Amino acid sequence: MKKILISLLLLVAGWQTTKAQDPNQFKVLSDSAYQASGEYQAGNKYQKDAILFMDMVAATHPYYIKPERREEWFAKKPALLERCSTLETDEDFADVLIEVLGPLRDKHTDLITTTRLSERKNQKTDNQQELGTGAIDREHIMRPHSSFYDYQLFPEQGICYLQFNQCVNAADAPFPSFLDNMFARMEEDGIQTLVVDVQYNGGGSSGLCDLLFMHLYPLSEMTFFTTYLRFSDLMAMYNPRIAVAKKSWEDDGHADELYQMPSPKIPADFQQPKLFEGQAVFVMGPKTYSSAGMLLTNARDHHVGTIIGTTSTFSPSHYGEVLPYRLPNTGVLGSISCKFFARPDAATVDDTCLQPDIEVDLNDKDAAWQFIINRFGK
């Protein structure tokens, strides 16, 4: 069993690359037991997909690993099928499923029609064009930039402003070299305050956030998020070898348990980056999410810096690592979490949000920037 699970961990990247952007790559849900039932055969296309959807959620999302929670979930089924009997559009159907998801609906577990997806992509392209070149405007320092990340030094205030918008490596400036350059210039100019603005950051690769945090806190002293994985048939559709691990896990009596993944190990040749000895200020907004939220949670749980802005829309302990799927009769697209990430501070693991140390109105960008200068500048 141990060897099987170790092999599984080495294959995690396999479904991560599959999940992404092309809807044609999404696996189509199927379940022969449900599809052969009279209930399924007699239903309209919305009822059929609702049946498959409910089964998949119960068997995939980490929240429903507990039998009593699955029982509560399936108790919603009759009312859902009744509502689906009168639906006329795929958009209405997606909205009904989102409503049924309730609090589990987030950026990781969600649904969308192909029409809405196309509209969203077009809107995103238009917004990116409106943002311009991404160069920092000193008069509107905290407005959103079109780059993944950029920084500006303000020596007269002793501040380095880093706007970190996406946890994605830029081709022309990989994040490790970008950080090396930024911290070197900060040292040259005697900068003592680093402002990390993640108010527009919806996530991406948490590895980039880890790189940044290692410049602020020694890796050897870190307490990591505890990660729990739920094996599922949907996961196995992306990697058949996972089905073997799932069977072994359940045969060992763990059918209603999450698998606790091993904690990260520090490589023997790891070299700790030079630690920034000044103060760090993190800007959190309503759009801060996922990996960016984990960065702020690490900052809070390790007592690094000051968080300003608004109360988080993310939970410090949260579900993530999405699996995509397509419903066969309507073509509605969905994504669902398969992991649970428990924050480092066990005493606050059940907190549903992260409160800023200082509340700041981020709607007035000029006033927010002036507050940072007055409070944290030299």
N, C-alpha and C positions, 0 to 999 in steps of 0.2 A: 504493500500500500504506500509506504513512504516513497519508494522509487517512482511509483506512478505519479504521485503528487508533485514530486520534484520535477519530473518531466513536464508536467502540466504547467508549472510556473515558468518554465523556459519557453513555453508556447504562447504565453499571454499576448505577446505582440502580434500574433497571427490574426486574432479577431479584431484587435485594435485597428489595424490597417484596413480591415474589411468594412468596418462600421461606417465609414465616413461619408463622403459627399455624394456619390453616385447612387441614386435610388434604385437603379437597375441591379445593384449589387446586394440589395436588401433581401434576406431570406424570406420566402413566403411561408406563413404559418400553415401548418397542417397537423391534424390529429385524427388518425383513422377511427379511433373509438368514438369520438364525438361526431365525426362526419358521417358515420354509418347509423347514427341514432335517428329515430323518427322525428324528434324535436328539431334536429338540424335539417333533415330533409324537407320538413314541412315549412320551414321558415323562409322569409324573404331574405334578400342579400344582406340587409343590415342585421337581422336576427342571427343569421349564420355567422357573420363575422363577430358579432357580440359574444356568441358562445365560445368561439376560438379565443377571443381576446381575454375573456374572464379566466379560461383555463390556463392560458399562457402567463397572465399576471400572477395567478396563485402559485404557479410552478416555477416562477423565475425571480420575482422581486424578493430581496432579502427580508423585507418586512413581513412577508407571508410565509416565512419558514416555520412559524408556530401554527399548529393545527387549529387552535381556537380563532386565530386571525383569519385563516382560510375559510373557516365556517362562517364568520361574519361577512366575509367578502362574497361568498356564494349566496348568502341570504339576500343580496341585492339583485340577484339574477332575474327573478320573475318580473320585478318592476322594470328592469332594464329592457327585457324582451318585449314587454307591453309597450314601452315608449317607442321601441324600434319598429313596431308594427305599423305606425302611422308616419314614419319619416319619409321625406321625399328627396333630400339632397345629401350628398356625401359630407358637405360642410356641417349640416345639422347633426349628422351621425358622429362626426369627430368631436363636436361640442358636447354631445351626450356622454361619450366615453370619457372625455376630460372631466366632466362633472362627476362621473362615477369614481374616477381616480381620487378626487378630493385632494387632501394634503400631499399625497404622493406625487402629484403633478408638479414637476419642476423642469429645469432645463435638461435634465437627464432622462426623466420619465415623462414622455409627452406624445402627442399625436398631431398629425397635420395632413391635409389633403394635398395632392400634387398641384392643384390650382393655387392654393395658398403658399406652397413652397416656392412656386415660380414667382409669385408676386413678391414674396419676401426677398428672394434673390435680386429681383429688379430694384426693389427699394434700397437694398444694401449697396448695390452698385451706384445708385443715384446719390446716396448719402456720402459714399466715399469720394465721389467727384466733388461734392460740395465742400469737403474738408480741405481741399487744396493740396499743397505740397507736403504738409506735415512739419514745416519749419516752425520753430517756437516763436510765437508772437509775444514779445515782452509786455505788451499792453493787455493781452488776454491770455496770460500764461496757463491758466487751468482749463481752457477750452479743449475739446477733443482734437487730437492730431491724427493724421492718417497713417502714421507709422506704427509698427508693432511696439517700439520703444524708442525713446530719445531722451537726451538730458541737456540741461543748460546750467552753467555755473553763474552764480551771482556773488562774486567776491566781496562786493561792498556790504552785502548782508550776511556773508559767510554761509551761503546756502547753495546746495546742488539740488536742482529740481529734476527728478526722474519721472517721466510719464510712461507708465508700463501698461500698455493697452491690450496686448494679447500675449499669452504664454506660448509663443511660436518663434522659432529661430528665423531671423531675417537673413536672406541669402547674402546680402552685401555686408552684413555686420553680425556674425554669429554671437549669441548672447555671452558666452565666456569671454571672448576678446573684447566685446563691448564693455562688459563690467570691468575688466582689467584696465582698459583705457580710462573709464570714468573714475575709478578709485585712484588711479595714478595721478590724474589731473586734479582731483580733489586734494590729494596730499600736497601736490606742488603749490596749490593756491591757498593752503591752510583752511580748507572748508571744514567746518565743524558740525554742520547740520545737513543731513540727507533727507529730502522729502520724496517719499515713494508714493506717487499718485496712481492708485489702482481703481479709481471711481468708474472707469469705463471698461475694466478688465473682466470679461466673462469666463476666463479660464483658458485651458489648453493643456500643455505639458507641465505637470507639477515640477519636473526636473529643473526648469528654468527658475522657478521660485526657490527651489532648494539651493541653487547656485548663488542667488542673491542673498539668501539667509545665511549662507556659510561665510559671507563677508561680515556678518553682523553678530554671529554667535558660533562658538566652536562646535564642530560636528561631533567631536568625541563626547560632548556633554549633553547632546540633544536627546530628548525623549520623543520617539517617533509616533505618528498616527498608527493605531492598530487596525489592520485591514482584515476584514472577513469576507469570504467569497461564498456565493451560493452556486452550486452546480445545477445545471438545468439542461433540458432538451434543446432549448433555443441556442444555448452556448455551444452545445455539441453539434448543431447544424453548421456552425462556422469552423469547428475543429472536431472531427470524429473521435480523436483520441481522448477528448474530454469525456465522452460517453463511457469509456472504460474507467476513468477515475471516478465518475459519478456512481457507477455500479459498485465499485469497490468501497467507496465511502458509505453508501447506503447498506451494503451487505455487512459492514462492520457495525451497524446499528446507529448510524448518524443521519438517518433520513430527515429528521427534523432539527438538524443543527447546521450552523454555518461553519465553514472551514476557516480557521485562523491562519492566515498566511504568515510565513516567517518574517521576522523583523529584518530590515535592511542591514547588511553587514558592511562595515567600512573596509574598503580595499587596503591591503597591506602597503601598497605604494601611494596611498592617498597623502597629498600634501595640503595641509590646512592653509587656505588663503589668509593673507594678512588681515587681521580684524580692524574694522573701522572703529576708532575710539571716540568718535563724536556722538551726537544724538540723532536718532532716527525718528521721523514723523511719517505715519502712514495715513493716506487719505482714502476713506471708505465711503462708497455711495450705493444707491439702490441697484446699480448694474454690476457691482462687485460680486463675483460668484466663483464657484468651483475651485480651481487651483489657486486663484487669487485670494479666495476666501480662506484656503488652507494656509497661505502665507501669513495672513493677518491673525489667524488662529494660533499659528506657531509663535508669532510675535507676542500675542497676549499670554499664552501659556508658558513662554520662556522669559517673560518680563523684559522684552526688548522694545524700546521706544514707546511712542505715544500714538494712539489711534484717534484721528479726528474725523468728523463728518457726520453721517447719519447711521441709525441703527441698521444692522445688516438685514438683507432679505434672504440670506443663506443661514443654514444651521451649522454651527462649528463642527459637530459630528454629523455626517451626512451620507447619503447614498450616492453612488456614482459608478463609473466604468460602464458605459452604455453598450447595449446590444440593439441593433436595428432590426426591424422586421416590416413586412408588408402583409396586410390583410387580403386574402385571396379574392374575395367577392366584390369588394369596393375599391381596392387599390389604395386605401388609406395607409399612410406610412406612420410608423411608431418607433420609439426608442424606449428602452427600459433599463434600469440599473441592475447590476448583478453583484455589486460590492457595497459593504458598509464600512465607512472610515470613522473610527472612534478617536476623538481628539486626545492629545497627550495628557491633559489635565483630567484624570479620572473623576475628580470630585465634581466637575462641571460637564460631564459627558452628555447629560440629558438636556442641557440648555438649548433652547430653540433659536437663539439669535446671539449676535455679538454686539454689545453696546460699545460705542466709542468712549474713549476717555474724556473727550471734549466734543460736544455737539456743535457743529458748524453748518450753517446754511450754504449748501453748495450750488444753489440756484444763482446766487450772485457771485460770479467767479472773481471779479475784481476785489470784492470785499473779503472773500475767503483767502485770496492770496495775500492781501494786506494783513489779515489776521495772522497768517503764518509768519510773515516778516516781523510783525510786532512781537509775537509771542516766542518765536524760536530763532529769529535772526540775532546777529550780534549788535 
